[in-house]
Amino acid sequence: MPDRHDPSNCGEALRQLYVFLDGELTPDRRTAIRTHLDRCACCLEAFDFEAELRVVVSTCCRGDEVPEHLRVRVVQAIRAVAERPGDS
Protein backbone atom coordinates (compact mmCIF):
# COMPACT_ATOMS: atom_id res chain seq x y z
CA MET A 1 0.00 0.00 0.00
CA PRO A 2 1.51 3.38 -0.99
CA ASP A 3 2.10 6.03 1.62
CA ARG A 4 -1.03 8.23 1.64
CA HIS A 5 1.16 11.29 2.19
CA ASP A 6 3.41 10.61 -0.81
CA PRO A 7 2.61 13.28 -3.42
CA SER A 8 3.90 10.99 -6.18
CA ASN A 9 0.69 9.03 -5.66
CA CYS A 10 -1.89 10.33 -8.16
CA GLY A 11 -4.82 9.69 -5.84
CA GLU A 12 -3.24 11.78 -3.10
CA ALA A 13 -2.29 14.55 -5.51
CA LEU A 14 -5.85 14.67 -6.86
CA ARG A 15 -7.36 14.70 -3.37
CA GLN A 16 -5.14 17.66 -2.51
CA LEU A 17 -6.09 19.73 -5.56
CA TYR A 18 -8.75 21.75 -3.75
CA VAL A 19 -6.50 22.71 -0.85
CA PHE A 20 -3.71 23.37 -3.35
CA LEU A 21 -5.97 25.72 -5.33
CA ASP A 22 -7.15 27.36 -2.11
CA GLY A 23 -3.53 28.01 -1.09
CA GLU A 24 -3.98 26.08 2.15
CA LEU A 25 -0.95 23.79 1.89
CA THR A 26 2.40 24.34 3.51
CA PRO A 27 5.12 25.54 1.13
CA ASP A 28 6.71 22.07 1.18
CA ARG A 29 3.40 20.33 0.31
CA ARG A 30 2.72 22.89 -2.46
CA THR A 31 6.16 22.17 -3.91
CA ALA A 32 5.61 18.42 -3.71
CA ILE A 33 2.19 18.61 -5.39
CA ARG A 34 3.48 21.05 -8.04
CA THR A 35 6.37 18.66 -8.78
CA HIS A 36 3.90 15.81 -9.20
CA LEU A 37 1.70 17.92 -11.49
CA ASP A 38 4.74 18.80 -13.60
CA ARG A 39 5.49 15.10 -14.07
CA CYS A 40 1.98 13.68 -14.47
CA ALA A 41 -0.11 14.74 -17.47
CA CYS A 42 -3.31 13.17 -16.11
CA CYS A 43 -3.12 15.01 -12.81
CA LEU A 44 -2.11 18.23 -14.55
CA GLU A 45 -5.17 17.92 -16.78
CA ALA A 46 -7.39 17.51 -13.71
CA PHE A 47 -5.70 20.50 -12.07
CA ASP A 48 -6.18 22.65 -15.17
CA PHE A 49 -9.84 21.69 -15.33
CA GLU A 50 -10.43 22.50 -11.66
CA ALA A 51 -8.63 25.83 -11.97
CA GLU A 52 -10.62 26.75 -15.09
CA LEU A 53 -13.87 25.62 -13.46
CA ARG A 54 -13.25 27.91 -10.50
CA VAL A 55 -12.70 30.87 -12.81
CA VAL A 56 -15.85 30.12 -14.83
CA VAL A 57 -17.97 29.61 -11.74
CA SER A 58 -16.71 32.77 -10.06
CA THR A 59 -17.20 34.95 -13.14
CA CYS A 60 -20.21 33.47 -14.91
CA CYS A 61 -22.35 31.63 -12.43
CA ARG A 62 -23.27 34.18 -9.85
CA GLY A 63 -26.98 33.59 -10.46
CA ASP A 64 -29.05 30.42 -10.42
CA GLU A 65 -28.29 29.39 -14.00
CA VAL A 66 -25.25 27.32 -14.94
CA PRO A 67 -24.30 27.32 -18.64
CA GLU A 68 -25.07 24.00 -20.34
CA HIS A 69 -21.50 23.64 -21.69
CA LEU A 70 -20.23 23.88 -18.11
CA ARG A 71 -22.66 21.23 -16.90
CA VAL A 72 -21.49 18.90 -19.69
CA ARG A 73 -17.81 19.42 -18.84
CA VAL A 74 -18.42 18.83 -15.15
CA VAL A 75 -20.29 15.59 -15.82
CA GLN A 76 -17.55 14.43 -18.21
CA ALA A 77 -14.83 15.21 -15.67
CA ILE A 78 -16.64 13.39 -12.88
CA ARG A 79 -17.14 10.33 -15.07
CA ALA A 80 -13.50 10.35 -16.17
CA VAL A 81 -12.26 10.45 -12.58
CA ALA A 82 -14.76 7.80 -11.46
CA GLU A 83 -13.62 5.45 -14.25
CA ARG A 84 -9.90 5.67 -13.41
CA PRO A 85 -8.59 2.42 -11.98
CA GLY A 86 -6.85 2.54 -8.63
CA ASP A 87 -7.96 5.97 -7.43
CA SER A 88 -10.45 4.70 -4.87
N, C-alpha and C positions, 0 to 999 in steps of 0.2 A: 504494500500500500504506500503510495507516495506521500511525502510530508505535505500536509494541508497548508503549510505556510511557505512552501517553495513556490516562488513566482514563476518558475519554469513550467509549472503545471497549468495547462490551459484552463481547466475548470476553476482553479483558484484565481487566475488572472481575470477571467470573465466575471467571477463573483465580485471582484474588487473594482470593476469598472465604475460603478456608481460612486463609490467613495473616492476613487481616483478623479473622476470628473468633478466631484464636489470639492476637491482640494483638501480632503480630510485625512489623508495618509501622511505618515512621517516622511521626511525627505528621503530616507533610505528605502522605504516601501515604494514611494513614487518612482525612484530610480530603478528599483528592481522590476516593477510593473512596466515602466517605459522600455527597459531593456528587452523584456519579453515581447512587448508589442512590436519592437523594432525587428525581432527575429521571427515572428509568427504572423504570417499573412492572414490566417483565419481570425485570430484575435484582433489584429489591427483593423480588419474589416468590421468586426463587431463594434470596436471602439469608435471607428469613424461613423458608423450608423447611429450609435447612441449620442455622440456629440452633435451630429446633424439633427437628430430628432429633437434634442433639447433646444436647439436654435429655432427650429420650425415651430415647436410648441410654444416657446416663449414669445415669438413674434407674430404668429398667425392664429393661434388658437386661444385667444383670450376670452372668446365667447363660448357658447354652447356647441357650436358646430365645428367638427373636425373635417378637414378636406378629405375627400374620398381617396385620393392618391396616397395620403398619409396613412389612412386606415389599412389600405392594401399593403403598403410597405411594412407596417407594424405586424400584421398577420404573417406575412412572408418571413420576417425576421424571427418571430416566435417559433414558427414551424421549423425553420432551419436549425435553430438552437435545440429544439426539442428532439430533432431527428439525429443529432450528432451522437455517435457512440461514445461511451465512456465519460460523459460529462455529468452523470447523475450521482 
